[in-house]
């Protein structure tokens, strides 16, 4: 059973407190240099004191990567997370830190979407900080991992897999230990440990140029740091691929960050098997930030929570998953819309409605030209390279914008 949470509105701010001593398993997505939002979330969840110390008891917190870049307070966020990681075990708690693609980029010396203010104000200082002997680079190499598996050790009958971007079968199949005589639990845990060890070897004591030149599948566009296939693909076989990866890791659900959800809400695919938890927490995106956290339970329950929200649905149930029921397809056609147009709408954030999250398009009605232009303007402020986005993301946004305008006859 999940710990009951009591929500109290005080001074127009939602405060979430623990109503029992039951251990909670909580995860938080991309923080991108926003110390104000990070500390507010941790305090409201009863994980961190006003002085910055761990007060979460036996709770487990998983941060799914991308603390680096965009915001100007990344150093403060890292120091806070490292402190909590050190203090939590004294009370039986745990803080698990995952690497994101932005950590990987900085370890590779790629500062194209970085700000330099929080780490010395120059490329040289940033390179030193993220180097194998730098205060941050050394800690990241030692403290972080690629994937976290919450399984039998935590009392879970429905294990949960956490990764930054997601794990495709092309990566998972090389880690498959199911034919070695191990139990499902043992094989899944061994797969997770093998992945973490393989990447740790590739980062340990290596300079930025050595990491950059490593052509491992782990670091490419289909790897656990970069892939967006699980979050965005419209292929009918998507859920089958997700299922293959989950089976190798002995998991019932995968929770990822990396791919921003334009409406600032947690979404899911494949009947809750995949949870998309990058809700644009950092105020570097929109000026306000959209704080969120995921709580999962041992029997397949999961909840999205929005600390500080005024919504009556501040604790929103996600589908309960059953590891014995394999997913076979994802809805990619319907509503009279082509897959290409559905994808373009998805990129612009125009296809998500809370009451129809199980499908990619809630209704066949197309948006107006004004709605399309407004969505493009809002997202261009997030994804423009001059604002911290990547060229790839911005090109994708531009192509989707033009595509939707052509489809509605407004180009």
Secondary structure, 3 states (H helix, E strand, C coil): CCCCEEEEEECCEEEEEECCCCCCEEEECCCCCCHHHHHHHHHHCCCECCCCCECCCCCEEEECCCCCCCCCCHHHHHHHHHHHHHHHHHHCCEEEEECCHHHHHHHCCCCCCCCCHHHCCCHHHHHHHHCCCCHHHHHHHHHEECEEEECHHHCCCCCEEEECCCCCHHHHHHHCCHHHCCCHHHHHHHHHHHHHHHHHHHHCCCCHHHHHCCCCHHHCCCCCCCCCHHHHCCCCCHHHHHHHHHHHCCCCEEEECCCCCCCCCCEEECCCCEEECCCCCCHHHHCCCCCCEEEECCCCCEEEECCCCCCCCCEEEECCCCCCCCCCCCCCCECCECHHHHHHHHHCCCCCCHHHCCCCCCCCCCCCHHHHHHHHHHHHHHHCHHHCCCHHHHHHHHHHHHHHHHHCCCC
